[in-house]
Amino acid sequence: MMLSVNLKYSLREGRAISMARGNLTYWRGNSFYINPTSRCINDCLFCVRHFGEGVFGFNLVLDKDPTVEELVREIEETWKSKFTDIAIVGFGEPLLNLDGTIAAIRKMRELSHTPIRMNTDGQALLLYPSRDVPHELADAGLDRIQISLNAPDSDTYLRLCQPKFGRSAYDSILEFAERCKPLMRVEFSVVDIPGVDIDACRGIAKRMRIEFRVRVFKGPDGALEGILRTLTA
């Protein structure tokens, strides 16, 4: 059963307990997705969050982050053995709910031998300076991490992705990717936006010996004009 109400009831305790509204898991075809949070540390101009409240007919906007127990329970209730692709890809930055994300990876590793991937903004070193996030993810069982590079330099990234950490975000992303390389498969992704030098981004990935992927922009056509104006201002 998908979680889509504000309250669930504990019969044992005889009282209502608050739960996160929205879908914590969702799916399409043979792909199973986990949504640990709808909060984000970026406000990317191209983000699908600007154009809707979810994907594939699921509402992915949460009024609060789920607890570890809530997220694991939802995975147990919605997982099916038919799924051949598992992804930690929510409506926000999964690592903002780090403990929930790690618990989700561990639960999926219990339920399936299918490789697990995750999409992230890659700013974990700034979020958790005292934790070794790459090792924690690897130890939990994460097989592949796709890091949103999205720009060839810090100035473009600042204008396009508007990170809360400011100019320091970009270099931190590169360092995070470097730390992940010995532990799991790493991939940089870039959204195909006019004004972004895709070849330069590909060159960074090549120099760092990291896989590279170009993603399709999923917003309305008219939005590209505004993004281009912002990048060239």
Secondary structure, DSSP 8 states (H G I E B T S, - for coil): ----SSEEEETTTTEEEE---S-SEEEETTEEEE---S--S---TT-GGGT-SEETTEE---SS---HHHHHHHHHHH--TT--EEEE--SS-GGGGHHHHHHHHHHHHHH--S-EEEEE-S-HHHH-TTS-HHHHHHHHT--EEEEE---SSHHHHHHHH--TTTTHHHHHHHHHHHHHTTTSEEEEEEE--TTS-HHHHHHHHHHHT-EEEEE---S-HHHHHHHHHHHH-
